[in-house]
Amino acid sequence: MADASAQHPLLASARLPAKGKIVTAAEAVRLIRDGDTIATDGFADPRFGGGRLNARTTVELVRLLPLDGQEYLFYPARPINVGIIRATTADSDGNLSMEREALTLEVLAIAMAAHNSGGLVIAQVERIADRGALNPRQVKMGEALAARGLAPYIYESAAEARAHLLPLES
């Protein structure tokens, strides 16, 4: 087998440790020179397979994009058809609160990504409250977002969502 530095241009000028040795993260950072990018000339580069694992993977996931004399990897956006989020309480205005949820980190990002792709946002909630009953400090997705088209379809159970979104054909 040929020397690794001869196979990979990024490693050509590097002093590599003993053959077969796994390097630490700190050593890997020292191998990368200023101006180098990790992604080009690597596993994800289309010239070296484009991140495909084997011959059965035929979809092109990444393209090489020259820009101002530099080469970059371009990953096209994939459409998000459905965003499913969980909230504790919803009201008729589309406000969602998450007072009993463990994590609320990505709820807004999921809803916005699905909406921006022309997809559907579904919120499963524990209960539905009367209009104006939610504490404004606990609202994570508010009425202003609902007015911009981010209002989710709200269901109290998965069975209710299935009944509405996947009607049985007779």
N, C-alpha and C positions, 0 to 999 in steps of 0.2 A: 504494500500500500504506500502511496506517495506521501511525502511530508505535508502536514496540514497547512503550513504557511504557503506552500506552493499551490494549493488548491483554492485558497480563499484570499482575495486581494486585501482584505482588511487586516489579515494576520501576517502579510508578507514582511512587514518591517518590525513585527513584534518578536520579542524574545520569549518563546514559549517554554513553559515548564516541561518536565519529563513527559514523554509520549504516553498518552492515555490518562494523564492526570486531570482530574476535574478541578477547575479553577474556582476560587472564591469570587464573590461579587466584586470585592475590592480589586482583585487581580484583573477581572474582566473589564472594569472601568479603566484601569491603566492601559489595557490593550487598545482602547479606542482613542484615536488622536483627535485633536480639535478639528472641527469641520466634518468629521465622519458622521454618518448616520448609521444606526444599527439596522434599520429595515432594508435599505437598498443593499444589494449583493448578499442578501441573506435568504432564509427559508421562504419568506413571503414575496420575494422579488419574482416577477413573472418570467424572467430569464432563467430562473432556477426552480421552476415548478409552480410558482405563485401560491404557495401554501397548500397545494394539493397533496393529499396523502398517498394516492396511488392512481393507476390508470382509469379506475372507475369514476374518479372525480373529474368531471368534464366542464363544470361551470367555472367561468373566469371570475374570480372573486376580487382581483386586484389588477390594476393597469399601471404601467410605467408612464409617468407624466413629466416631460421636460418643461422646465419653467425657469426663465432667466439663466440659462446655462447650467442649472442644477437638475438632477433627476429626483423625482419624488414618487412615492407610491400613492396611487389614488384608489380609495375604497369607495365605490358608489353606495349611496344610501339605499337601504332596503325599506320598502314600505311597511308600515305597521298597521295592520288591518283592524286589530282589536287591542285595546288596553283595558285590563281588568284590575280594578283597585278595590281596596277594602277600607271601609269607614265604619264608625260606630253609629253615628246618627246623621240623618239627612232631613232636610225640610223641603217644602214644595218649590222653593226658589232655586234649588240646586246647591245650597250650602251643605258642606260636609264637615263634620267634626270627627276627631279621632281620639277621644278621651280614653278609650279602653284598648287602643291598639299599641302593640309593642314597639313597632317602628313605623314612622311616617315619612321616611327619608325621600323616597322616589315617587310618591303619589302624584304630585303635580307634574313632574317630568314625564311620567308615563302617560298622563292625560294629554299633555301638550304634544308629545310625540305622535300619539295616535291621531289626535285632531289635525295636526299639521300634515299628516300623510293621508288625510281624508278618511280616516278610520273611525271606529266606534269606541266610545268609552263606556264601560260598564262598571257601576259601583255596587258592591254587595254591602248592605248595611245591616246592623243589628236591629235598628228601629227607625221609624219615620216620625218626626216631630211636627208639631204645628208651626205655621209660619211665624218667624220672630222668636221662637222659643230657645234657639241656640245661643249660648254665650259667645259673643263675637270674638273673644280671645281664644276660643277653642276651635274656631273655624279654620280649616286648612285649605279648603277650596271654597271660595266665596261666590257670592251672587254676581260680582263684577266679571269673574271668569265665565260664569254661566251665560252672561249676556253676550260674551264674545264667541259663543258657540261651543264652549267646553262643558256644557251641562251634561253630566253622565246620565245614562239610563240607570235608574235606581231600583234595586230589588232587595227584598228582605231575605231571600233564600235562593240557593242555586236552582231549586226546582221551579221557582217562579220565573227565573231568568230563562231557563230552558223552555218553559211553556210559552213564553213570549217571543224569544229569539229563534227557536227551532220548532215551529208549529208542525204537528204531525200531518202528513199528507193522507188523505182518505182514499 
